[in-house]
Amino acid sequence: MFCKLKDDSSAVLFNDKQCYVVLDKYPIERGHMLVISKEHYPDLLSAPDDVITGMSLMAVKLGRLLKERLGADGVQISTNVGDTAGQLIMHTHIHVIPRYVGGTRSFSKRGILSNEEQKMLKKLLTEK
């Protein structure tokens, strides 16, 4: 699933040598993004150190962007390793989730990202 997504220019917000970024299709909060490895590794523990480093640096940049552009009060940066830990897609990815005071969404109450909201968020997050 993620292996094909990297070629979808309408979905990709940012990319570099190691990874690319998309908005989560089932966001926990408005602006929830995924940092995904360009090469396929089943989980973060399987990825080489340079990929982990690149993805981590990207996640930090996105966290700063969410605070600046969306006014997030906090940012959750996390990954799941294995189905027991809640990993649903077996391809290395990191969740970057903005958190807002009074926010109520959790992993069990995910929304659905509409095409209109995806376009609006992509513009807001990527314009310079």
N, C-alpha and C positions, 0 to 999 in steps of 0.2 A: 504494500500500500504506500508507504513512505518513499520507497525506491522510485516510483513513478512521479510522485508529487514534486520532486525537485525540478522537473522540466516544465511545470505549469506556471508560466510567468504571471498569470492572473492571481495565483495564490501566494507566491513567494514575495515576502516583504523585503528581506535582506538575504545576502549570501556572501560567503567568502570561501577560502580554500578548503576548509574543513567541514562547514555546515551551512545550512540555510534555515530561514525562519518563516513560519506561517502562523496565522491566527488559528487557534483551536476551533474546530468545527462544533464542538460541544463545550463551550466555555463555562468555567466556574464563575468568573467575573468578566465584565466588559474589558476587553483588551488582553485576555488570556492568550499567550503565544507559546509555540513549541519551537525549540532549537533542535534541529534534526541533523544527524551525521549524514554527509553526502554518500559515504561508503556504508555498506550494510554491515552492522555489528548487532547481534541480538540484544545487547544491553550495555550499559555504561561500563560494567566490569570487563567486558570483552573488547572494548575499544582501546586502541593504542594511546599512549600518554599525550602525544601531540594533538590528537583529535579531542581528547578530554579537555586539554588546556584551551584549545580554540573554542570549543563549545561553552566552556565556563566563562571565558572572557566575553563571548557574545551575550550570554545570559546576564552578566553584570551590566553591560551596555544597555540591554533592553530594560532591565530593572530601573536604571536611571531615566530612561526615556519614558517609561510608564509614570514615574513620579512627576516628571517635567510636563509631559503632554496630556496625560489623563488625570493628573492630580491624585494619583494613588497615595494613600496614607502609609502603605507598606507594600512590600513585594515578597511573595513566596517563590523561591527557586527550589525545585525538587525533581527527583527522578525516582522511578520504581524499577526494581530489578527482579524479574521473575513474576509469574502469575500469582504466587502466594503473597507477594508484596503489592499486588494491584496493577502490574504491568499488563496492559491489554494488547498493545501492538509490540511485537518482538523485533524492534528496530530502535537503536539508541536514540533517545530524545530526552530533553529537559523541559519541564514546564516552568514558565515564567508567568506568574499569576499576580495581577495587581490586587491589593486588598484595600478595602475602604471601611472607615468607621461605620458601623451599622450594617455592613454587608452580611448577607444571610446564606449565600450559596455555599454548598459543600460538594465534594466529589459525588455524593449521592443525589444531588439536586442540580444537575447540569442543564444549561440552556441549549438552544440551538442557534447557531450563527446564521442570520439571514444574509442573502446576497447583498442587500442594500447596506446593512450594517458592516459587512466585510469591506465593501468599497469605501465607506465613510471612514472606518478605522484605518484602512490601508493608507488613505490619503493623509489623514491626521498624523499618523505615525511616521510616514516616510517623507513628507514634504520638508524641505530644508529651510 
